């Protein structure tokens, strides 16, 4: 697939240079397109999804941006995969089969041929999780050079969450926010309200930050007293293979709720541009299930037990036993959830 010249910008002067004006035009071979091209973003400068009060995920560019009519950016993946024996078929149905094969067998290199560039505004605590994905090109708003804007993330009282007893990293259960009822309910409602009051106090530090900055304290020092609920923003460019990895981890139910909102927005922005890839990703990753060796052994023991009882694997007389070898409570809980999904 030959990359066409970029379309002329609407504001470009009428006298913009053409190929003949290029100094090296004698060495450059221009190959015309075999079919009309279309912009995968429909000519839009950006496509944006708002996240919370002050946040957003905006898609600002894609590579490839221009594709032949009737194709999507999935074509660049297929082109890379078939480079060893030419372009091959142009049928979308066969492209779909190849993409599904590549994802199913974890042949990931062709997916690196597609890239997306995002402009993102998010709370600093989300940015610190996000930056752990060290496979992108990132340029962040700098508090050393500029005053940090007065924008903070604060959840609603209904979204104040309790610390999980099983997972040290997070929590999903909400506090009771209606004080009517038991003493425990009143305590929970009070705790949720106190947390929001605590956030309001931290937001007031911004006024002190501005005052001290204006008094001469360097911006690089003045910013260190600001809370991580403050919004930052960056440009984030990444190839599709590593974006899929990001989405697998950050759309997962175990990820923090706030970053899941951003991951879902990213997913929704790129899905129309690489629909075949996102379909395969859902089938083989997002909505798939990985079984460990211990879990496979547990299913095999169930089949053997039912076989001995003459009921077959579908019989109801045998019960699926807990995992052997492992006495880890979290591992057992994960196995229980997989059993539920499998109907065992």
Beta strands, then each sheet from edge to edge (+ up, - down):
strand 1: 37-39
strand 2: 47-51
strand 3: 55-63
strand 4: 66-68
strand 5: 115-123
strand 6: 137-140
strand 7: 231-239
sheet 1: 1+ 4-
sheet 2: 2+ 3- 5+ 7- 6+
end
